[in-house]
Amino acid sequence: MRRLTKKCGGRWQLEEPFPVMDGKCPLQACVDSLGEYEDTGLTPDKIREMDKLFAEKCREVAELERKIAGLEASAGEGKRRNGKETT
């Protein structure tokens, strides 16, 4: 996502040089972007909460993938020790 704004002195203002998106004037691009955001019905706090939960779930999935890989490796070693490995 390309930023249309920046924070300066605690206030939001248009990014300079003014972004021209799809041939639109900068103000119209900002209004269009704001409208799309408002259509989601989500507040900034809710979006940050969703982002935090998504990152948490990604970490959980990565940990489960590591556990599965470890179990698969252990199962393969067990087969080789018992002479049951197929080629």
Order of alpha helices (4+ residues) and beta strands (2+ residues): beta-beta-alpha-alpha
